[in-house]
Amino acid sequence: MTERRLALGAYGEEVAAAYLREQGYTLIERNFRCPLGEIDIIAKKRHDLIFVEVKTRRSALFGLPQDAVGIKKQRQIIRSAQWYLKKPEVSRLHPRFDVIAILAPPGQAPEVNHIQNAFTLAG
């Protein structure tokens, strides 16, 4: 992956984290890694534990950012979330899988689209 794409991804994750905080979420983890994969953001709100995949694009020319979260990516996130849910301190929380899609055209404010319950544990 090029440095430019990595920088865009990091920027998108910063935008998503700020957005979630503004919406009253508590961020628990960022870039959580386990043997089964990686989750961009893990947050909590009330009794929900939210696993967030962040996708950022400069334009929708090749599709919307959320279109990049296909079934393969969903399964990887679900497996990683199941690993995380083994922790006793989070076992009573209700898991939820969200996607935050960000369009960030150069020189413009980013557009954030928060898709709650984008997919389920069943895939």
FENFEN-V142812 format. One record per pair of residues at least 4 apart in sequence whose ideal C-beta (glycine too) atoms are under 8 Angstrom apart, sorted by the first residue. I is the first residue (numbers start at 1). J is the second residue. If there is no record, write none. Layout:
BEGIN
I/J, I/J
END
This chain:
BEGIN
1/5, 1/6, 2/6, 3/7, 4/8, 5/9, 6/10, 7/11, 8/12, 8/56, 8/57, 8/58, 8/104, 9/13, 9/54, 9/56, 10/14, 11/15, 11/56, 11/104, 12/16, 12/54, 12/55, 12/56, 12/100, 12/102, 12/104, 12/110, 13/17, 13/30, 13/31, 13/40, 13/41, 13/54, 13/56, 14/18, 15/19, 15/56, 15/102, 15/104, 15/110, 15/112, 16/20, 16/40, 16/41, 16/52, 16/54, 16/100, 16/102, 16/112, 17/21, 17/27, 17/30, 17/41, 18/22, 19/23, 19/100, 19/112, 19/114, 20/25, 20/27, 20/41, 20/43, 20/52, 20/100, 21/25, 21/27, 23/45, 23/114, 24/45, 25/43, 25/44, 25/45, 25/50, 26/43, 26/44, 26/45, 27/41, 27/42, 27/43, 28/42, 28/43, 28/44, 28/49, 29/39, 29/41, 29/42, 29/84, 30/40, 30/41, 30/42, 31/38, 31/39, 31/40, 32/38, 32/39, 32/42, 32/80, 32/84, 33/37, 33/38, 34/38, 34/80, 34/83, 34/84, 35/83, 36/76, 36/79, 36/80, 36/82, 36/83, 37/76, 37/77, 37/79, 37/80, 38/80, 39/51, 39/52, 39/53, 39/77, 39/80, 39/81, 39/84, 40/52, 40/53, 40/54, 41/50, 41/51, 41/52, 41/54, 41/100, 42/49, 42/50, 42/51, 42/52, 42/84, 43/49, 43/50, 43/52, 44/48, 44/49, 44/50, 44/93, 45/50, 47/92, 47/93, 47/94, 48/93, 48/94, 48/95, 48/96, 49/85, 49/90, 49/93, 49/94, 49/95, 49/96, 50/95, 50/96, 50/97, 50/98, 51/77, 51/80, 51/81, 51/84, 51/95, 51/96, 51/97, 51/98, 52/98, 52/99, 52/100, 53/69, 53/73, 53/77, 53/97, 53/98, 53/99, 53/100, 53/118, 54/99, 54/100, 54/102, 55/65, 55/66, 55/68, 55/69, 55/99, 55/100, 55/101, 55/102, 56/65, 56/101, 56/102, 56/103, 56/104, 56/110, 57/62, 57/63, 57/64, 57/65, 57/68, 57/102, 57/103, 57/104, 58/103, 58/104, 58/105, 58/106, 59/103, 59/105, 60/64, 60/103, 63/67, 63/68, 64/101, 64/103, 64/113, 65/101, 65/102, 65/103, 65/113, 66/99, 66/101, 66/113, 66/115, 66/118, 68/73, 69/73, 69/74, 69/99, 69/118, 69/119, 70/74, 71/75, 71/123, 72/76, 73/77, 74/78, 74/97, 74/119, 74/123, 75/79, 75/123, 76/80, 77/81, 77/97, 78/82, 78/97, 78/119, 78/121, 78/123, 79/83, 80/84, 81/85, 81/95, 81/97, 81/121, 82/86, 82/121, 84/90, 85/90, 85/91, 85/95, 86/91, 87/91, 95/121, 96/116, 96/117, 97/117, 97/118, 97/119, 97/120, 97/121, 98/114, 98/115, 98/116, 98/117, 98/118, 99/114, 99/115, 99/118, 100/112, 100/113, 100/114, 100/115, 101/112, 101/113, 101/115, 102/110, 102/111, 102/112, 102/113, 103/110, 103/111, 103/113, 104/108, 104/110, 104/111, 119/123
END
